[in-house]
Amino acid sequence: MFTGIVAEAGEVRRVEDAEGGRRLTIAGDEALADVEHGASISVNGACLTVEEFDAETFEVFLAEETLSKTYLGEVREGDVVNLERALRADARLDGHFVQGHVDTTTEVVDVRQVGEDWEYEFVIPDGFGQYIVNKGSVALDGISLTVAEKGEDTFTVAIIPTTRDVTNLSDKGSGDPVHLEVDVLAKYAEQLLAE
């Protein structure tokens, strides 16, 4: 479980295709503090398991399921990724409950600067419109964000300078892919009402 409060933007140092998936070696700082073998780290919103690590990098394996649900199969050396360690039971919940289970990918439609802030507009993927509501929570590339406005086919979030500086959003532009995880509470509510 995560909060969607990204600790840092890390850098992909090595990409290696492997039998049954792909391996990524990622450089980080805060994400490596007291890391252990088997720790969970959210990489662009996908919960991944640390298999190897040293003082500067950690290695994760992307299984076929992860590759099919995410765009992590397209990342290259030098790409910037959002990193967050799993939530400790005694920690403050500053974002919202983020499972690290990417539902689908979406893409950036437009990026607009509004004063000192930014507005990012995204496509509403087919089959996910019912989970996106005005002032509701979404995780985009692992970042806990509030839906500012939901339109017919797109939705918009407002980004403050700190969020843009700490995450990979500063590298995102029109047409770029982004992982989407909708609020798990909405999915549970839907399931309960369907029974």
Disulfide bonds with the S-S distance in Angstrom:
none
